[in-house]
Amino acid sequence: MSLGKDEYGTFVEAQRQLHVQRMAPVMGPSYSMVYGAFQGYFEEQERKAWSIITRYASLLSPAFYIPRNNDLIVVTI
């Protein structure tokens, strides 16, 4: 998946707003973080997570969750 410049900006802004909402109860109602500072923080977190994501990405391979030979999958709740 890839995002254009405008889409990426919108995505990061949405993540910034979620971050502020999550942190406000701990930091207080006046807590805020400007877009530029958050973007750097967010991208650093992505870089740190990338090695974990790529290490376990093979677990998301369709070979692990798509039935073979038209096997029937029954899910009970």
Secondary structure, 3 states (H helix, E strand, C coil): CCCCHHHHHHHHHHHHHHHHHHHHHHHCCCCCCCHHHHHHHHHHHHHHHHHHHHHHHHHHCHHHHCCCCCCCCCCCC
